[in-house]
Amino acid sequence: MLTEFARSVVVGGSGAVGGMFTGLLRAAGSDTLVVDVAPPLEQPGECLRADVTAPGPELAAALAEADLVLLAVHEAVAIRAVGPVTRLMRPDALLADTLSVRTGMAAELAARAPGVEHVGLNPMFAPAAGMTGRPVAAVVTRDGPGVAALLRLVEYGGGRPVRFTAAEHDRTTAATQALTHAVILAFGLALSRLDVDVRTLVATAPPTHRVLLALLARVLGGRPEVYGEIQSANPDAAPARAALADSLAGLSALTGGDPAGMDGVFERLRELLGPELAAQQERCRELFRTIHRTDEEGETDR
């Protein structure tokens, strides 16, 4: 066995994120029970239909035996589950969750289960992309051997745990997720108001625009409620969107004023990127080279 978790319970294990962690645990040798209110008929492995916020006898017994309980459910469900679940867990067991917002869960744990070992894991990627080489934000509410074991398991699966406090996590993801998605969606909404033909854009656009189109298409392949939750649940998302709106207004003001004002914008942004500037410029050049190679291969195929 490659994990210390002989028995695990993954609540919401039928979903994409829960399924990813279920697969990781089972691959490491953990006897893992998937719990869901509506598991699919084709769910592989052991599965229990149950409501984690009101555990019945079968779920209560599984929670009492588990070395790890992982909540891969929406924030409202996970927070309501803290009290019922932690009352049934063994004192030495680990509670974990996969929420994309941390401050609410931290407050609930402090109020209802301050002595429970806990870590929140937020994969900073779509589960379909795979964990190998990708960051997993880790917020440790109460440290212990179970936390260390779960982070080792993430590393075994190829992930790269990055530790944050709850406040640091929400402030950072407001920039990396909420702000990023807002930029992409706002770009798409602006295009929809400009009376342009998308086929013409694709045929004539420079690489920068084509990357934005590709990002928009990727977002649109996801679930609207997930992106909506990222914008609404994170307490730092609204200030991030306000900063975006103010920045767009500032750029608009520059167009009618002193053209030299753009020099100041570039200088400020170069200072922001600092030592990362050259590395990110090279990453962009490689991205554009990839687009060019793909175009050439497409022409050859035709």
C-alpha positions as CSV (number, residue, x, y, z in Angstrom):
1,M,0.0,0.0,0.0
2,L,1.3,3.4,-1.0
3,T,-0.8,5.4,1.4
4,E,-1.5,5.5,5.2
5,F,-5.2,5.8,4.5
6,A,-6.4,2.2,4.7
7,R,-10.0,3.3,4.5
8,S,-11.3,6.5,2.9
9,V,-14.6,8.1,2.2
10,V,-14.9,10.5,-0.7
11,V,-18.2,12.5,-0.6
12,G,-19.0,13.6,-4.1
13,G,-16.7,11.0,-5.6
14,S,-18.9,10.8,-8.7
15,G,-18.0,14.3,-9.7
16,A,-14.9,15.3,-11.7
17,V,-12.8,16.5,-8.8
18,G,-14.0,13.8,-6.4
19,G,-13.4,11.1,-9.0
20,M,-9.9,12.3,-9.5
21,F,-9.1,11.9,-5.8
22,T,-11.0,8.6,-5.6
23,G,-8.8,7.2,-8.4
24,L,-5.7,8.5,-6.7
25,L,-6.6,6.9,-3.4
26,R,-7.6,3.6,-4.9
27,A,-4.5,3.4,-7.1
28,A,-2.5,3.9,-3.8
29,G,-4.3,0.9,-2.2
30,S,-6.9,2.7,-0.1
31,D,-10.3,1.0,0.4
32,T,-12.3,3.9,-0.8
33,L,-16.1,4.4,-0.5
34,V,-17.7,6.9,-2.8
35,V,-20.7,8.7,-1.3
36,D,-23.1,10.7,-3.4
37,V,-26.8,11.7,-3.3
38,A,-27.2,10.5,-6.9
39,P,-24.3,8.2,-8.0
40,P,-24.3,7.2,-11.6
41,L,-25.3,3.6,-12.3
42,E,-21.9,2.9,-13.9
43,Q,-19.9,4.1,-10.9
44,P,-17.0,1.7,-10.5
45,G,-16.0,0.4,-7.1
46,E,-17.9,0.7,-3.8
47,C,-20.5,3.4,-3.8
48,L,-23.2,4.5,-1.3
49,R,-26.2,6.7,-2.0
50,A,-26.5,9.0,1.0
51,D,-26.7,12.6,2.2
52,V,-23.6,13.6,4.1
53,T,-25.4,16.4,6.0
54,A,-27.7,13.8,7.6
55,P,-25.8,10.5,7.8
56,G,-27.8,7.4,8.1
57,P,-26.5,4.2,9.9
58,E,-24.5,2.9,6.9
59,L,-22.7,6.2,6.2
60,A,-22.2,6.8,10.0
61,A,-20.4,3.4,10.3
62,A,-18.2,4.2,7.2
63,L,-17.3,7.6,8.6
64,A,-16.4,6.1,12.0
65,E,-14.0,3.6,10.4
66,A,-12.4,6.0,7.9
67,D,-8.8,7.3,8.1
68,L,-9.7,10.0,5.6
69,V,-13.0,11.8,4.8
70,L,-12.7,14.0,1.7
71,L,-15.6,16.4,0.9
72,A,-15.6,17.0,-2.8
73,V,-18.9,18.9,-2.8
74,H,-20.2,22.4,-3.1
75,E,-19.3,24.9,-0.4
76,A,-22.8,25.1,1.2
77,V,-23.0,21.3,1.5
78,A,-19.4,20.9,2.8
79,I,-20.0,23.5,5.5
80,R,-23.3,22.0,6.6
81,A,-21.5,18.6,6.8
82,V,-18.7,19.7,9.1
83,G,-20.7,19.2,12.3
84,P,-22.4,15.8,11.5
85,V,-19.2,14.4,9.9
86,T,-16.7,15.4,12.6
87,R,-18.9,14.1,15.4
88,L,-18.7,10.6,13.8
89,M,-15.0,10.6,12.7
90,R,-12.2,9.0,14.8
91,P,-10.1,11.6,16.7
92,D,-7.0,10.6,14.7
93,A,-8.7,10.7,11.2
94,L,-8.2,13.4,8.7
95,L,-10.9,15.7,7.2
96,A,-10.2,17.2,3.8
97,D,-12.2,19.1,1.2
98,T,-11.8,20.4,-2.3
99,L,-13.5,23.8,-2.0
100,S,-12.3,26.7,-4.3
101,V,-13.0,29.3,-1.5
102,R,-11.3,28.8,1.9
103,T,-12.3,31.5,4.4
104,G,-15.9,30.2,5.0
105,M,-14.7,26.6,5.8
106,A,-11.9,27.9,8.0
107,A,-14.5,29.8,10.1
108,E,-16.8,26.7,10.3
109,L,-14.0,24.5,11.4
110,A,-12.9,27.0,14.1
111,A,-16.5,27.1,15.4
112,R,-17.5,23.4,15.3
113,A,-14.4,21.2,15.0
114,P,-11.3,23.1,16.2
115,G,-9.5,19.9,17.1
116,V,-9.9,18.0,13.9
117,E,-7.0,17.6,11.6
118,H,-7.9,19.2,8.3
119,V,-6.5,20.3,4.9
120,G,-8.3,21.9,2.0
121,L,-7.1,21.0,-1.5
122,N,-8.0,23.1,-4.5
123,P,-6.7,21.7,-7.8
124,M,-5.8,24.7,-9.9
125,F,-6.7,22.9,-13.2
126,A,-9.5,21.0,-14.8
127,P,-9.4,17.4,-13.6
128,A,-9.6,16.2,-17.2
129,A,-6.2,17.7,-17.8
130,G,-4.6,15.4,-15.2
131,M,-2.6,16.2,-12.1
132,T,0.9,15.6,-13.4
133,G,3.1,18.7,-12.9
134,R,0.1,20.9,-11.9
135,P,-0.4,22.9,-8.8
136,V,-2.8,22.0,-6.0
137,A,-3.4,24.8,-3.5
138,A,-3.2,23.4,0.0
139,V,-4.7,25.2,3.0
140,V,-3.9,23.5,6.3
141,T,-6.3,24.4,9.0
142,R,-4.9,22.0,11.6
143,D,-1.7,20.2,10.8
144,G,-0.8,16.6,11.6
145,P,0.4,13.3,10.2
146,G,-2.7,12.8,8.1
147,V,-2.1,16.2,6.3
148,A,1.5,15.2,5.6
149,A,0.3,11.8,4.2
150,L,-2.3,13.3,1.9
151,L,0.1,15.9,0.5
152,R,2.6,13.1,-0.1
153,L,-0.2,11.2,-2.0
154,V,-0.8,14.3,-4.1
155,E,2.9,14.4,-5.0
156,Y,2.8,10.6,-5.7
157,G,0.0,11.4,-8.2
158,G,2.2,14.0,-9.9
159,G,0.7,17.1,-8.3
160,R,2.6,20.0,-6.9
161,P,1.1,21.1,-3.5
162,V,1.4,24.9,-2.8
163,R,0.6,26.0,0.8
164,F,-1.5,29.0,1.6
165,T,-3.4,30.4,4.5
166,A,-7.1,30.7,4.0
167,A,-6.9,34.4,3.4
168,E,-3.9,34.1,1.1
169,H,-5.7,31.4,-0.9
170,D,-8.9,33.5,-1.5
171,R,-6.9,36.6,-2.4
172,T,-4.7,34.7,-4.8
173,T,-7.5,32.8,-6.5
174,A,-9.5,36.0,-6.9
175,A,-6.6,37.0,-9.3
176,T,-5.8,33.7,-10.9
177,Q,-9.4,32.5,-11.3
178,A,-12.1,35.1,-10.8
179,L,-10.2,38.0,-12.5
180,T,-8.9,35.8,-15.3
181,H,-12.3,34.4,-16.1
182,A,-13.9,37.8,-15.9
183,V,-11.4,39.1,-18.5
184,I,-12.1,36.2,-20.8
185,L,-15.9,36.4,-20.5
186,A,-15.8,40.2,-20.8
187,F,-13.7,39.9,-24.0
188,G,-16.3,37.5,-25.4
189,L,-19.2,39.8,-24.5
190,A,-17.4,42.8,-26.1
191,L,-17.0,40.8,-29.3
192,S,-20.7,40.0,-29.3
193,R,-21.4,43.7,-29.5
194,L,-19.0,44.6,-32.3
195,D,-20.7,43.2,-35.4
196,V,-17.8,41.1,-36.4
197,D,-17.7,37.7,-38.1
198,V,-15.9,35.1,-36.0
199,R,-14.7,33.2,-39.1
200,T,-13.1,36.3,-40.4
201,L,-11.5,36.9,-37.1
202,V,-10.0,33.4,-37.0
203,A,-8.7,33.8,-40.6
204,T,-7.1,37.2,-40.0
205,A,-6.3,37.5,-36.3
206,P,-2.8,37.8,-34.9
207,P,-1.7,35.2,-32.4
208,T,-2.6,37.3,-29.4
209,H,-6.3,37.5,-30.4
210,R,-6.4,33.8,-31.4
211,V,-5.1,32.9,-27.9
212,L,-8.0,34.9,-26.4
213,L,-10.5,33.2,-28.7
214,A,-9.1,29.8,-27.7
215,L,-9.4,30.7,-24.0
216,L,-13.0,31.9,-24.5
217,A,-13.8,28.6,-26.2
218,R,-12.2,26.6,-23.4
219,V,-14.3,28.5,-20.7
220,L,-17.4,27.9,-22.8
221,G,-16.8,24.2,-22.7
222,G,-17.2,24.3,-18.9
223,R,-20.3,24.5,-16.7
224,P,-21.7,28.0,-16.3
225,E,-22.6,27.4,-12.6
226,V,-19.0,26.6,-11.8
227,Y,-17.8,29.8,-13.2
228,G,-20.7,31.7,-11.6
229,E,-19.7,30.2,-8.2
230,I,-16.1,31.3,-8.6
231,Q,-17.3,34.9,-9.2
232,S,-19.9,34.9,-6.4
233,A,-18.4,32.8,-3.6
234,N,-14.9,34.3,-3.3
235,P,-15.1,37.4,-1.1
236,D,-12.1,38.9,-3.0
237,A,-13.7,38.4,-6.5
238,A,-15.8,41.6,-6.4
239,P,-12.8,43.9,-5.7
240,A,-10.9,42.1,-8.5
241,R,-13.6,42.8,-11.0
242,A,-13.8,46.4,-9.7
243,A,-10.0,46.7,-10.3
244,L,-10.6,45.4,-13.9
245,A,-13.4,47.9,-14.5
246,D,-11.3,50.8,-13.1
247,S,-8.3,49.8,-15.2
248,L,-10.4,49.7,-18.4
249,A,-11.7,53.1,-17.6
250,G,-8.1,54.4,-17.1
251,L,-7.1,53.0,-20.5
252,S,-10.1,54.7,-22.1
253,A,-9.0,58.0,-20.6
254,L,-5.5,57.6,-22.0
255,T,-6.8,57.5,-25.6
256,G,-8.1,61.1,-25.4
257,G,-5.2,62.5,-23.4
258,D,-1.4,62.5,-23.4
259,P,-0.1,59.6,-25.5
260,A,2.9,59.5,-23.2
261,G,0.6,58.2,-20.5
262,M,1.0,54.7,-22.1
263,D,4.7,54.9,-21.2
264,G,3.7,55.0,-17.6
265,V,1.3,52.1,-18.0
266,F,4.1,49.9,-19.5
267,E,6.6,51.0,-16.9
268,R,4.2,50.1,-14.1
269,L,3.4,46.7,-15.6
270,R,7.1,45.9,-16.2
271,E,7.7,46.6,-12.6
272,L,4.8,44.3,-11.7
273,L,6.3,41.4,-13.6
274,G,9.8,42.2,-12.5
275,P,12.2,39.2,-12.8
276,E,9.4,37.1,-14.4
277,L,9.2,39.4,-17.4
278,A,11.8,37.7,-19.6
279,A,10.6,34.2,-18.7
280,Q,6.9,35.0,-19.5
281,Q,8.0,36.7,-22.8
282,E,9.8,33.5,-23.8
283,R,6.7,31.4,-22.8
284,C,4.6,33.6,-25.0
285,R,7.0,33.3,-27.9
286,E,6.9,29.5,-27.5
287,L,3.1,29.6,-27.5
288,F,3.0,31.6,-30.7
289,R,5.5,29.2,-32.3
290,T,3.2,26.3,-31.4
291,I,0.3,28.1,-33.0
292,H,2.4,28.7,-36.1
293,R,3.5,25.1,-36.3
294,T,-0.1,23.9,-35.9
295,D,-1.2,26.2,-38.8
296,E,1.6,24.8,-41.0
297,E,0.6,21.2,-40.2
298,G,-3.0,22.0,-41.0
299,E,-2.0,23.5,-44.4
300,T,0.1,20.3,-45.1
301,D,-2.9,18.0,-44.2
302,R,-5.1,19.9,-46.6
